Amino acid sequence: MDLILTLAAPPATEAPPTISVWEFVLKGGFMMIPIGICSLVALTVIVERAVVLSRGSVVPPGFVAGLRKILDGGTLEHKAMAEKYCEEHESPLSRVLGAGVRRLGRPLELVEKDLGDAGQYEVIKLRKRLRVLSVCASVAPLMGLTGTIFGMIRAFQTVAMSGESLGKAELLAEGIYEAMVTTAAGLLVAIPAMICYHWLGARVERLATDLDRAAVDFVATYAEPVAPEHAHSASFPPPIPGANGERGPVQAAKV
């Protein structure tokens, strides 16, 4: 009985061979090389910007409180101490407020201008290399598509040159599946790169807002009104930047 059941049983099918990731990469052809380089560049930029754009390194906690404690003395000696304090605590926030500290005692417009210029320069530095990440996200799918086109050309060429190609769809299918590897690789690089680009861009905007808020508070607290000889051309007392929906020095400079 067991012999009959054994003979009647269907033959066991062999499991399909597994293909490693490295084998997939090799099947993608030469276009996998620039896609791989693109992925390394994107990864480097993402890690580097994620570290640089941490809030603690851009807006150090406790820095503003320490600066206020010095400036509340209200003397030239305290102003010099405040400048030294900004130089010792190196950060984008210290460089922005340091520009304002150096202009204390000057008309309000000069203080705002220096704060705005310093803030604009720091925001540009925060956006550094984000364009590279955007380029990687845009170019990677195109390189994958190019590799697929070349793979399809090779696949059809192989079928056309084969004397037994008639009715052998597996020859064409194998070439097509190998050609699709580069498209998949390009998308696998582009999608995370695009997500990280927008994530880092949003972080830059939040940090720019923090810098602007600190600059507005600095101007409102320590900047002097416009000198009397300029009173005919400006409101007196001067409006506080950022009030009534106005832009602060950093955001105004960005525009």
Secondary structure, DSSP 8 states (H G I E B T S, - for coil): -HHHHHHHS-----------HHHHHHHT-TTHHHHHHHHHHHHHHHHHHHHHT-HHHHS-TTHHHHHHHHHTT-SHHHHHHHHHHHHHS-SHHHHHHHHHHHTTTS-HHHHHHHHHHHHHHHHHHHTTTHHHHHHHHHHHHHHHHHHHHHHHHHHHHHHHH-TT-TT-HHHHHHHHHHHHHHHHHHHHHHHHHHHHHHHHHHHHHHHHHHHHHHHHHHHHHH-----GGGGGGS-SS---TTGGG---HHHHHH-
